[in-house]
């Protein structure tokens, strides 16, 4: 494991310019109330480059003239009393011995050492604007570094987000295995949830069921707050109240995925609470499913992210025309954005350490083409709230179908295909 992270740090020398420094701040402990903290989750960039899971830590990577790197960590100091209360601390020695850093210091010594480490660099990269404390500290450290030698050249500040994000965008074999496990746990949970649901229980009970199954299967934490939306609640894209009763005859939209060893999964399925789609629900569902399948098919090396977006929009627009919900020609309606009344979001997003993962969507002024090792969600939807100017039979129907797709050199692999999306298969499973 240590080699994975040391190799990533060494690769930075080929991505960032020589005579530069990269500063990445780890996450801080966050408190829910008084002295009761939330479960700790390390900053994704920090974890990606270090594998070090202690709060209040900072990583500095220096790149010399030859592109070689040196990594220095500032970590919580060894403290026997605090370790009794809060658990093991590696300390500077453990950071070097167990995590492969070239040097390490107590985090209380960062103001003493960091200006000297940055002195002589032409540029300092860090994720600008992501951490207000780090924003202020960078300015303070650079001012101190400059004061060491008034005749030294200035040190420019640059944003590390794009370079690091695009590095994270291409998953290595180790990451892919972790993501496959996360997706498998989540897919199995969605299958069990389809069997478990019944009219009269609450959205909250369903949420609890998902979280329980995630944890039981090895994904202790949800990758994001689950959306458990019965009936018209599904037309609220980020519905997380999850408190209403589930009614016989309604659909249930669940957007939920676990995190496994810090890697996210992200699945949405929409299924009938009673076990059977009615005619109107099925008509809307089949349009979304067609968009989902055609977009998955289009996730290939020859296409870019906008190609897939346009496919989803045109499939949904044509489907709504066929049902009489939209009136006009496909090209005219699509160019005017008429579909956005019912399908207003993007087809997907990158997936990895974050559920909306790092990585650009544009490259050299054009939309990013798919490359092997990328993982993207594909999640078309149709949402028709009761306020819509449509026939009553369509009102209150919200459908989204989401899968996680790994781009390969041959095409793609659907990491979440083991949870059914075919309506007949869903009904058979729920019978």
VOZA-590626 format. One record per atom (N, C-alpha, C): x, y, z. Coordinates in steps of 0.1 Angstrom, whole numbers, plus 5000, padded with zeros to 4 digits. Layout:
BEGIN
XYZ;...
end
This chain:
BEGIN
500849885000;500050005000;500950135000;501950135008;502850255009;503350284995;503650194987;504250214974;503250294965;501950264966;500950324958;501050484960;501150524972;501150664975;502450734972;503550664975;504850714972;505050734957;504550634949;504550644934;503750764929;502650784935;501850904931;502551034934;503151044945;503951164948;505051184938;505751074935;506851084925;506351134911;505151084908;504651124894;504351274893;504151344905;503951484904;505051564898;506251504898;507351574892;507251584876;506351494871;506151504856;504951584853;504151624863;502951694861;503051844864;503851874875;504052004879;505452054875;505652184873;506952234868;508052214879;509352214873;510452204882;510552324891;511252314902;511452424911;510152484916;509252384919;507952424925;507652344937;506652394945;506252324957;504652304956;504252194962;502752174963;502452154978;501452224982;501052214996;499552174997;499352055004;498052005005;497651985020;496552055024;496152045038;495151925039;495451855050;494451745053;493251805060;492251725062;490951765069;491151795083;490351875089;490251895103;489151825109;489251805122;488051745129;486951835129;485751785126;484551875125;483551835137;483051925144;482251895155;480751915153;479951825157;478551825155;477951915166;478351905178;477951995189;478951975201;479152075208;480052075220;481352005216;481651895223;482951825220;482651695213;481451675207;481151555200;481351575185;482351495179;482751525166;482051425156;481951475143;481551385133;482651275130;482251165124;483251065120;484251135110;485551115113;486551185105;486651135091;486651225081;486851185067;488051275061;489151205057;490251275053;489951355040;490651465038;490551535025;491051445014;490251445003;490551354992;491851374985;492251494982;493551514977;494651464986;494551504999;495551465008;495651305009;494451245010;494451095010;495151034998;494751084986;495251034974;496751034973;497451134979;498851144978;499551094991;498851055001;499551025013;499050885019;497750855019;497250745026;497250765041;497450885045;497550915059;496250975065;495750915075;494350935079;494251005093;495151095096;495051175108;494751315105;493851375114;493351515112;494551605114;494351735109;495251845112;496651815107;496751755095;498051725089;498151805076;499451825072;499751895060;500851825052;500751825039;501751755031;502351865022;503651865021;504451955013;505251865003;505151894990;505951814981;506851914973;508151894973;509051984967;509551914954;509551994943;510051934930;511252014926;512351944924;513652014921;513852034906;515052084903;515352114889;515151994879;515451874885;515351754877;514051684876;513051744883;511751684884;511551574895;512651564903;512551464914;511751534926;511051454934;510251504944;510751464958;510451554967;510751524982;509451554989;508951464997;507751485005;507951505019;507351605025;507451635039;506051645045;505851575056;504551575063;504651645076;503651725079;503451785093;502251715099;502451645110;501451555115;501251575130;500151525136;499951545151;501051475158;501551535168;502651485176;502251365184;503151275187;502851165196;502451215210;501451155215;500951205228;500151085235;500851025245;500250905251;498950925257;498751045263;497451065269;496351085259;496551165248;495551175238;495351045230;496350965229;496150835222;495250745230;495250755243;494350675252;492850715248;492650845246;491250885243;490850875229;491750905220;491450915205;492050815196;492950735201;493550635192;494950665188;495650565181;497050575178;497350695169;498550755172;499050855163;500450805158;500650825145;501950775140;503050865144;502850995146;503951085149;504851105137;505851195138;506751215127;507551085123;508051015133;508750895130;507950785123;506750765127;505850675121;505450715107;505350855105;504950905092;506050875082;507350875086;508450845077;508550695075;508450615086;508750475086;507550395079;506350435082;505150365077;504550415065;504750545061;504050605050;505050665039;506350645041;507250675031;507550825029;507250905038;507651045036;509151065038;509651155031;511151185032;511551255045;510551325051;510851395063;509451425070;509451445083;508151475089;508451545102;507451635106;507551715118;506251715125;506251755137;504951785144;504251895137;502951885137;502151995130;502252125137;502652125150;502752255157;504052325152;504952265145;506152325140;506052375126;504852375120;504752415106;505252555103;504852655111;505252785109;506752805110;507352725117;508852725119;509552675106;509052565101;509752505090;509352535076;508052565074;507552575060;508052695052;508252805058;508852915050;510152885044;511052815052;512352775047;512252665036;511252575037;511052475027;510552545013;509752645015;509252705002;510252804996;511152855004;512152954999;512952894987;513052964977;513752914965;512852864954;511552824958;510652774948;510252894939;509952854926;509452954917;507952974918;507252864921;505852864922;505452774934;504352804941;503752724951;502252694946;502052564945;500652514941;499952464953;498652504953;497752444963;496352464958;495352384964;493952404960;493352534964;493452634956;493052774959;491552774962;491252834973;489852864977;489052744983;489752634985;489052514991;489152515006;490152585012;490352585026;490752725030;489852805036;490152945039;491452955048;491552865058;492752875067;494052855059;494052755049;495252735041;495452855032;494452915026;494553045018;495353145026;495053165039;495653265047;497153225050;497253095053;498553045057;499553055046;499153025034;500053035022;500653175021;499753275022;500253405021;501253435032;500953395044;501853415056;503153345054;503153215049;504353145048;505253205037;504653245026;505353305015;505953445019;505253515027;505753645032;507053615041;506953515049;508053475058;509253425049;508853345039;509953295030;510653405023;509953505018;510553615012;511453695021;511053705034;511853785043;513153725046;513353595043;514653525046;515653575037;515353625025;516253675015;515553775006;515753905009;515054015002;515454014987;516553954984;517053964970;516553844962;515853754968;515353634961;514253674952;513953594942;512853624932;511553594939;510453654934;509153624940;508753484937;507853444946;507253304945;505853324941;505453274929;504053284924;503153174930;501953214933;500953124938;500153074926;499852944925;499052884914;498152774920;497052754913;496052664917;496452524913;496452434923;496852294920;495552204916;494352264917;493152184916;493052104902;493352174891;493152114878;494152004876;495452024879;496451924877;496251804885;495951824898;495651714907;494351644903;493351724900;492051664896;492151574884;492951614874;493051534862;493951414864;494851424873;495651304877;494651204884;493851254893;492851164900;491851104890;491551174879;490551144870;490851004864;492050964861;492450834856;492750744867;491850644870;492050554881;493050444878;493850414887;494750294886;494050164890;494750054888;494149924891;493649914905;494449964914;494049954928;492750034931;492650154925;491450234927;490250164921;490450104909;489350044902;488849924910;489649844916;489249734925;488449784936;488849894943;488049954954;486750004949;486650064938;485450114933;484450004929;485049894923;484149784920;483549724932;484349724943;483749674956;482649764961;482949894961;481949994965;480649974957;480749964944;479649944935;478849814938;479649714940;478949584943;478149584956;478749644966;477949664979;476749734977;476849844970;475649934967;474549864959;475049794948;474149724939;473349614947;474049544955;473449434963;472449494972;472749614978;471849674987;470549724980;470749784968;469549824961;468649704957;469249584954;468449464952;467649424964;468349424976;467649394988;466549494992;466749614989;465849724992;464549704984;464649664971;463549644963;462649534968;463249434974;462549324981;461849364994;462549465001;462149505014;460949605014;460949695004;459949805005;458549755004;457649825011;456249795011;455449925014;454249935010;453450055013;453250075028;453350195032;453050225046;454350255055;455450205050;456650235058;457150375053;458150425060;458550565057;459850565049;460050685043;461250705036;462450695046;462250735058;463350725068;463650585071;462650495071;462950355074;463750295062;463450335050;464150285038;465550335038;465750465042;467150515043;467950435054;467350405065;468050325075;468350195070;467450135062;467750005056;468950005047;469050105039;470250125030;471550135038;471450225048;472650245056;473150115063;472150045068;472449925075;473049815066;472449805054;473049705045;474349745039;474549875037;475949925033;476949875044;476649915056;477649885067;477849735069;476749655068;476849515070;477749455060;477749505048;478449445037;479849505035;480249595044;481649645044;481749795041;480649865037;480750005033;480150085045;480950115055;480350165067;479650305065;480250385056;479750515054;479050525040;477950605040;477350645027;478250745021;478350745007;479250835000;478650975000;477350985003;476651115003;475251085010;474551195014;473251175020;472351115011;471750995014;470850925005;469551015001;469151004989;467851054985;466850944985;465850954993;464850844994;463550914992;463050914980;461951014976;460750934971;459650924979;458450864974;457550954967;456850904956;455950984949;456551114943;455851224945;456251344939;457551404945;457951354957;459151394963;460351374953;460151274944;461251244934;461451354924;460551454924;460651564915;461551674921;461951654934;462951744940;464251674939;465151734931;466351664927;467251624939;467451714948;468251684960;467351674973;466351594972;465451574983;466151484993;466351535005;466951455016;466251455029;464951515029;464151515041;463851375045;463551285036;463351145038;462551105051;461351175051;460451155063;459051115060;458651115048;457251085045;456950945043;455650915045;455150775043;455150735028;455350605026;455350555012;453950505009;453450554998;452050524995;451950414984;450950334986;450650224976;450350294962;450950244952;450750304938;451750404934;452550454944;453550554940;454850484936;455750564930;457150514927;458050564939;459150494941;460150534950;461450554943;461950674943;463350704937;464350704949;465350614948;466450614957;467750634951;468450734955;469750774950;470650744962;471450634962;472250604974;473350514970;474550544975;475750464973;476650464985;477350354987;478250354999;479650404995;480450435005;481850455003;482650335009;483550295001;484350175005;485850215004;486450215016;487950255017;488150385010;487250485012;487250625008;486850644993;486450534986;485950544972;484450534972;483850614963;482450634963;481850544952;480550514954;479650454944;478450544944;477650534933;476550634932;475450564923;474450514929;473350444921;472050504924;471250524913;469850554915;468950454908;467950404915;466950324909;465550384913;464650364904;463250404907;462350284905;461550254915;460850124915;459450144922;458450064918;457150084923;456950034938;456450114946;456350074960;455449944962;454449934953;453549814954;454049694946;455149714939;455749604931;455349604916;454449694912;453949694898;453949844893;454549864882;454350004875;452950014870;452350134871;451150154863;451550204849;450550214841;450750244827;451550374825;451150474832;451750614830;453150604835;453350544847;454750534853;455650464843;455150354838;455950274829;456350344816;455450424811;455750504799;456850594801;456850674812;457950764816;459250684819;459050574826;460250494830;461050444818;460250404808;460950344796;461650444788;461250564788;461950674781;463350694788;463250704802;464550724809;465450604807;464950484807;465750364806;466450364792;465650404782;466250414768;467450514768;467250624775;468350724775;469550664783;469250604794;470350544802;471150444794;470450354787;471150244779;471950304767;471350394760;471950454748;473150544753;473050604764;474250684769;475350604773;475050494780;476050394785;476850344772;476050304762;476650254750;477650354744;477350484746;478150594739;479350634748;479550574759;480750604767;481850524762;482550584752;483650514745;484750624742;485850574738;487050664735;486850764724;485850734715;485650814704;484750934707;484050934719;483151034723;483651124734;482951234735;483251324747;482051334756;482251404767;481151414777;479951484772;480051574762;478851644757;478151564747;478851474740;478151384730;477151304738;477451254750;476551174758;475451254763;475751374767;474651464772;473651494761;474051514749;473151544738;472251424735;472851304735;472151184733;470951174743;471251194756;470251184766;469151284764;469451404760;468451514758;467551474746;468151424735;467351394724;466451274726;466951174733;466151054736;464951094744;465151174755;464151224764;463151314756;463651404748;462751494741;461851414732;462451324724;461551244715;460551154723;460951104734;460051024742;458851114747;459151234751;458051324756;457151364744;457751374732;456951404720;455951294718;456551174718;455651054716;454551034725;454751084738;453651074748;452751194747;453051294739;452151414738;452451514749;453551494757;453851594767;454551714761;455351694751;455851804743;455351804729;455151914723;454651924709;455552004700;455851944689;456752004679;457751904674;458751954666;459751864660;460951844670;461551734669;462651704678;463751814678;464151844666;465251944665;464952074670;463652124667;463252254672;463152254687;462552154693;462352144707;463752124714;464552044709;465852034715;466752154715;466752224704;467552344702;467052454711;465752454714;465152554723;465252524738;465652394740;465852354754;464552324761;463552284753;462152254759;462252134769;463152044767;463351934776;463651974790;464252094792;464852134805;463752154815;462452164810;461352174820;461252044828;461551934821;461351794827;462651724830;463751774823;465151704825;466151824825;466451864837;467151994839;468651974843;469151854845;470451834850;471351764839;472651754842;473551694833;473451534834;473951474824;473851324823;474651254833;475751324838;476551254848;477751334853;478551274861;479751344867;480851234869;482051284871;483151194874;482951134888;483451014890;483250944903;484550884908;484850894921;486150844926;486150864941;487150934946;487250954960;486151044965;485651134956;484451214959;483351164950;482151184955;481051134946;480851224934;481151354935;481351444924;482851464923;483451384916;484951374917;485651484910;486951494914;487851594907;488051554893;488451654885;488751634871;487951734862;488651784852;488051884843;487051814833;486151894828;485251844817;485651914804;486652004804;487152064792;488652034791;489152014779;490551994777;491052064764;491952154765;492452234754;491352304746;490352354754;489252434748;488152344743;488152214744;487152134739;486652034750;485451984748;484951894758;485851764759;486051724772;486951614775;486451484768;487351414761;487051284756;487251184766;486551074765;486650964775;487950894773;488650854784;489950794784;489850674793;490550564790;490650444799;490950484813;490250434823;490450464837;489550564843;488850634834;487850734839;486550654844;485950704854;484650654859;483650764859;482550744852;481550844851;480150784855;479250864861;477950824862;477150854850;476150774847;475150804837;473750804843;473050924844;471850934852;470851024846;470250984835;469151064829;467851054838;467051154837;465851154845;464751234838;463451214843;462351294839;461551324852;461151444854;460551494866;459351574863;458151534867;456951604863;456151634876;456451754882;455651784894;454251824891;453351824901;451951844899;451651984893;452552074894;452352214889;452552214874;452952104868;453252104853;451952114845;452152174834;450952194825;450852064816;450451954822;450351834815;449051764819;448751654812;447651574816;447851514830;446751504838;446851464852;447551334854;447451244844;448051104845;449551114846;450151224842;451651234842;452151304855;451251374862;451651454873;452151374885;453251424891;453751364903;454751244900;455051224887;455951114884;457451164883;458351104890;459751144889;460551014888;461351004877;462150884875;463650924872;464550854878;465950864874;466550724875;467450694866;468150574866;469650604864;470450554874;471850594874;472750474876;473750464867;474750364868;476150424868;477150344872;478550394873;479350314862;479950394853;480550334841;482050364841;482850254840;484250254839;484650254824;485450354820;485850364806;487050264804;487050184794;488050084791;488550114777;489650044773;490250064760;489349994749;488449904754;487549834745;486149904744;485849984754;484550044754;484250094768;483450014776;483250044790;482749924797;482749934810;482149834819;481249904829;480049854829;479049904839;479249834852;479749914862;480049864875;478849834884;477649874879;476449864887;475349784880;475749704870;474749634862;474049524870;474649484881;473949374889;472649414896;472349544896;471049584901;470149604889;469049544888;468249554876;467749694873;467649734861;466949854857;465749824847;465749704841;464649664833;463349654841;462349714837;461149714846;460549574848;460549484838;460049354841;460949274851;462249294850;463149234860;462849284874;462649414875;462349484888;461049424894;459949414885;458749354890;458849214894;459649134887;459848994891;460648984904;461549074906;462349074918;461449104930;460549204928;459649254939;458449164941;458249064932;457048984934;457048894946;
end
